Amino acid sequence: MKIRPLYDRVVVRRKEEEETTAGGILLPGSAKEKPNQGEVIAIGDGKVLDSGELRALAVKVGDTVVFGQYAGSNTIEIDGEELIIMGESEIFAVVD
């Protein structure tokens, strides 16, 4: 199944949760924090400005992005994979 977000929305696949801490302590499932990085897998056409023009998004498919801990409260499951739909404004940075 494919998904195509509308306007300035972005679909992100969250990175895998860390299994151990930096000190090497193994974390049980309930203690793991959800990572705030992910890969962009789909983008919308762009943001419609007040003038009616369409501004292209600053991110592209394949980018690794950083977003807030509570960004993208809209999660969906497609083909057994959890994906996040968020607005472009919820993305803080692109990791090079």
C-alpha positions in Angstrom: 0.0 0.0 0.0 1.2 3.5 -0.8 0.5 6.7 1.0 0.6 10.3 -0.3 0.2 13.0 2.3 -1.6 16.2 1.4 -0.1 19.8 1.3 2.8 20.3 3.7 2.5 17.0 5.5 5.3 14.5 5.7 5.2 10.7 6.4 8.1 9.6 8.6 9.4 6.1 9.6 10.7 6.4 13.2 14.2 5.0 13.8 14.5 1.8 15.8 14.4 2.1 19.6 17.6 1.8 21.5 18.1 -1.6 23.2 20.9 -0.4 25.5 21.9 2.9 27.2 25.2 4.6 26.4 26.6 2.9 29.5 25.7 -0.6 28.2 22.6 -1.2 30.4 20.0 -3.4 28.7 16.6 -1.7 28.6 13.3 -3.5 29.0 10.5 -2.6 26.5 8.7 -0.3 28.9 11.7 1.8 29.7 12.6 2.6 26.1 12.0 6.1 24.9 10.8 6.5 21.3 13.5 8.0 19.2 13.0 11.5 17.8 14.7 10.8 14.5 13.3 9.1 11.4 13.4 8.7 7.7 11.1 10.7 5.4 9.2 8.2 3.2 6.6 10.4 1.5 5.9 14.2 1.2 3.0 16.3 0.1 3.0 18.7 -2.8 3.8 21.8 -0.7 2.4 24.6 1.4 -0.2 26.8 -0.1 0.7 30.4 0.7 -1.8 33.3 1.3 -1.1 34.5 -2.3 -2.3 31.1 -3.6 1.2 30.0 -4.6 2.5 26.6 -3.8 5.8 26.5 -1.9 7.8 23.3 -2.2 8.8 21.5 1.0 12.4 21.8 2.4 12.6 18.0 3.0 12.7 15.3 0.5 12.1 11.5 0.5 15.0 9.7 2.0 16.1 12.5 4.4 16.8 11.7 8.0 15.0 14.3 10.2 14.9 15.3 13.8 11.5 16.1 15.3 10.0 16.8 18.8 9.2 14.0 21.2 5.5 14.6 20.9 5.5 15.6 17.2 3.2 13.8 14.8 0.5 12.6 17.0 -1.1 11.0 14.0 0.3 7.5 13.7 -0.9 4.9 11.2 0.0 1.3 10.5 0.6 0.3 6.9 1.8 -3.3 6.0 2.6 -3.9 9.7 4.8 -0.8 10.0 4.1 2.2 12.2 4.4 5.5 10.4 4.0 9.1 11.6 2.2 11.8 9.7 3.3 15.3 10.7 3.4 18.8 9.4 6.6 20.1 7.9 6.7 22.7 10.7 7.1 19.9 13.3 10.5 19.0 11.9 13.4 20.7 13.6 16.3 19.7 11.3 17.6 17.4 8.5 20.6 15.2 9.4 23.3 15.1 6.8 
